[in-house]
Amino acid sequence: MISLNKRLLLTNLTGLLIGVFLVSGCQQQEDYSKELKPLVDKYNSAWETGNVDEFDDIFHPDFVRHSDASTSAINLEELKKLIKDFHT
């Protein structure tokens, strides 16, 4: 048989956990899709058309693309070359 003190403690802890869950778990998440869609569209367009100059607006010049060994690029210029070679 659980003592009254233990029962009150369990009840309070359960209430606290439910309260924390409701406060933190039910907050509306920010929707970044409207901001990201133009970037994704520009990226896809650059890949499809080979217009790699569009990447200047998307990537930092020192970014690194991690992929398999045959398609890795250590910076933006290598990515541009990789895509140009893909289209030729």
N, C-alpha and C positions, 0 to 999 in steps of 0.2 A: 504494500500500500504506500502510495506517494504521500509524503507529508504536505501539509497546507503551504508551507513556505516554498517547497520545490514546485508545487503546482502553480503558485503565483509567479514564481520566477519563470517557469516555462511559458506561461500565458503572456507575461510581459515581453519575453524574448521573441515569441512568435509574433506578437503585435508589432514589435519594433522591426523585425525582418520584413513583414508584410508592408509596413509603412515605407521602409527604405526602398523596397522593390517598386512600390507604386510611384514614389517620387522620382526615382532615377530611371526606371525601366519604361515609363510611359511618356517620357518627353518626346516631342516630335523631333525627328531627325531633319537636319537641313537638307534640302534638295539642291544638289549642285548640277543636276543634269542640264539645266538651261545654260549654265556657264560653260560646261564641258562640251556640249554638242557641237558648237562651232569649231572647237579645236579638233575634235575627233573627225568631223567632216573635212576639215582642211588636211589633216593627216591622211585620211583615206584618199582624198583627191590627189594629193602629192604622189602617193604610191601608184594610183591608177594611171595618172597622166605622165608621171616622170618629171613633173615640175618641182624639183627638189628645193628650189629657192623658197618655197612656202615653209619649209622646215625652219628657216631662220626666225620665224615668228612663233614657233612652237617650242623648240628645244634650246637649251643652253649650249653654247659652243663646245663645252667640255664634257657633255654627257657621255655615258658609256652604255651601249646596247649589249646586253648579255643574251647570247643565243648560242646555237651550236657553232662549232669552230668554223664552219664554212660561211656563216653569215654574220659573224660578230663584227662590231665596228667600235673602235675605241674613242671616236669623237664624231662630231657632226659632219665634217668633211668626208670621213670614211663612209658614213651612212649614205650621204649623197652619191658617192661613187658607187656604192653597192647597188643602189636603186637605178642609177644610170646604166650600169652594166646589166642589170636585170632586164631593162627595157631595150637593150640593143641585141 
